[in-house]
Amino acid sequence: MIAYRSCFGIINLMSAPQFFIREIPLYGDLILSPMAGFSDKPFRAICRALGSAMSYTEFVSADGLAHNSRKSWQYFTYDEVERPIAFQLFDHDVDRLVTQCQRVVDRLHPDTIDINMGCSVNNVSQKGAGAGLLRTPDKIAELFKRLSTTLPVPVTGKIRLGWYDHSRNYLEVAHILEDNGASAIAVHGRTKMQAYKGEADWRPIAEIKAAVKIPVLGNGDVKCVADIDRIKAQTGCDAVLIGRAAIGNPWIFQRKDFADVTFAERAALIRQHLAAMLDYYGPHVGIVLFRKHVVKYIKGVPYASDVRLALLTCNTADEFIELFGQWEERYERGEYYGTAVDADLFEAFESCVTESAA
Ligand SMILES: Cc1cc2nc3c(=O)[nH]c(=O)nc-3n(C[C@H](O)[C@H](O)[C@H](O)COP(=O)(O)O)c2cc1C
């Protein structure tokens, strides 16, 4: 049995690797998908501790790195327990991308480099980066050939199905990636034009899996444990990338649905996550950035609506912890703000009626 220690305890991993990215063993088949604004060090560490098999940073602009933007370089901060860690970069300029990949590998030693070919946001894709690269397969070929022959670490790519529905070129791109040295392909089952609309199409993921020998990571609309089993059965993919469904439910990496997580587990993780955010970002930014997680952690939890606004407007961690503790105690005692507030209102209403009748 392989085990490692993280800030969330000792993690036991399966004894045999499920698959390899070149020589790197992966002890699991569920991975947190890269998400700008979410895949930071604190959240990645939580997901790894709960079973995500590797970490991906969010996408980072090679241009920002070239200009030594502090923020760009900070996205690549990681903890050793996160290994294997993939650094994801994007750009439309092959020379700059190759140079910056080399720089980050030399300085920060990630386990793999991943190239973003899926970002649909116009100010990235219209410039030819992200999903924009799918329109220039020759550039993809040159980029991967250069990266795979110059970098000491494996290079992987994350793609969409194509730009338009009528120009889906995922099979062509998958072959180009494999032929030019890519060590794995992650596939989000949508086109650039779909952005996040409609349903992800998993059939192309199965086609790619049948067409290449390198590992294929399936992605798109995996929302619950049953979806994990479905995408694996339907596509034969080596691993599943889970994005949005992990926000508020990182337990999905333990194959637990939102409803299977107890209030106590949820409360404990909320506290741990907040502490990690404060530690990483500092007290002010930490609490503000934590709000987008809190809203998902408590979504659908009974009586969460009673505290949501108050929790989301806390400006200090002390305020948050105080309020959260009160809610937790009431929840455990079976008394909720809803009941208490209603009772107070009822009392006030009654005394008002009594006074006016007198
Ligand atoms: C807020 C947000 C930020 C994202 N940022 C990235 C990114 O930096 N790199 C990337 O490859 N994909 C990014 N994605 C796409 C996801 O990795 C994933 O492919 C997509 O959300 C579909 O998977 P899901 O249905 O499991 O969320 C982002 C998605 C969201 C919702």
The ligand as an SDF file (V2000), in Angstrom:
LIG
                    3D

 31 33  0  0  0  0  0  0  0  0999 V2000
  -14.4370   28.5780  -13.6460 C   0  0  0  0  0  0  0  0  0  0  0  0
  -13.7660   27.6710  -14.6420 C   0  0  0  0  0  0  0  0  0  0  0  0
  -12.4260   27.8670  -14.9420 C   0  0  0  0  0  0  0  0  0  0  0  0
  -11.7800   27.0210  -15.8630 C   0  0  0  0  0  0  0  0  0  0  0  0
  -10.4540   27.2020  -16.1060 N   0  0  0  0  0  0  0  0  0  0  0  0
   -9.7850   26.2900  -16.8740 C   0  0  0  0  0  0  0  0  0  0  0  0
   -8.3710   26.3640  -17.0120 C   0  0  0  0  0  0  0  0  0  0  0  0
   -7.6960   27.2210  -16.4430 O   0  0  0  0  0  0  0  0  0  0  0  0
   -7.7840   25.4190  -17.8010 N   0  0  0  0  0  0  0  0  0  0  0  0
   -8.4980   24.4400  -18.4510 C   0  0  0  0  0  0  0  0  0  0  0  0
   -7.9260   23.6050  -19.1500 O   0  0  0  0  0  0  0  0  0  0  0  0
   -9.8300   24.3610  -18.3260 N   0  0  0  0  0  0  0  0  0  0  0  0
  -10.4900   25.2410  -17.5420 C   0  0  0  0  0  0  0  0  0  0  0  0
  -11.8170   25.1230  -17.3500 N   0  0  0  0  0  0  0  0  0  0  0  0
  -12.5270   23.9830  -17.9830 C   0  0  0  0  0  0  0  0  0  0  0  0
  -12.5880   22.7800  -17.0340 C   0  0  0  0  0  0  0  0  0  0  0  0
  -11.3130   22.2860  -16.7460 O   0  0  0  0  0  0  0  0  0  0  0  0
  -13.4330   21.6570  -17.6310 C   0  0  0  0  0  0  0  0  0  0  0  0
  -12.8450   21.2660  -18.8420 O   0  0  0  0  0  0  0  0  0  0  0  0
  -14.8720   22.0680  -17.8790 C   0  0  0  0  0  0  0  0  0  0  0  0
  -15.3980   22.8040  -16.7930 O   0  0  0  0  0  0  0  0  0  0  0  0
  -15.7610   20.8320  -18.1130 C   0  0  0  0  0  0  0  0  0  0  0  0
  -15.6810   19.9630  -17.0310 O   0  0  0  0  0  0  0  0  0  0  0  0
  -16.8070   19.9090  -15.8660 P   0  0  0  0  0  0  0  0  0  0  0  0
  -18.1380   19.7010  -16.5480 O   0  0  0  0  0  0  0  0  0  0  0  0
  -16.3990   18.7510  -14.9950 O   0  0  0  0  0  0  0  0  0  0  0  0
  -16.7840   21.2280  -15.1480 O   0  0  0  0  0  0  0  0  0  0  0  0
  -12.4940   25.9660  -16.4890 C   0  0  0  0  0  0  0  0  0  0  0  0
  -13.8370   25.7860  -16.1700 C   0  0  0  0  0  0  0  0  0  0  0  0
  -14.4780   26.6030  -15.2580 C   0  0  0  0  0  0  0  0  0  0  0  0
  -15.9230   26.3660  -14.9330 C   0  0  0  0  0  0  0  0  0  0  0  0
  1  2  1  0
  2  3  1  0
  2 30  2  0
  3  4  2  0
  4  5  1  0
  4 28  1  0
  5  6  2  0
  6  7  1  0
  6 13  1  0
  7  8  2  0
  7  9  1  0
  9 10  1  0
 10 11  2  0
 10 12  1  0
 12 13  2  0
 13 14  1  0
 14 15  1  0
 14 28  1  0
 15 16  1  0
 16 17  1  0
 16 18  1  0
 18 19  1  0
 18 20  1  0
 20 21  1  0
 20 22  1  0
 22 23  1  0
 23 24  1  0
 24 25  2  0
 24 26  1  0
 24 27  1  0
 28 29  2  0
 29 30  1  0
 30 31  1  0
M  END
$$$$
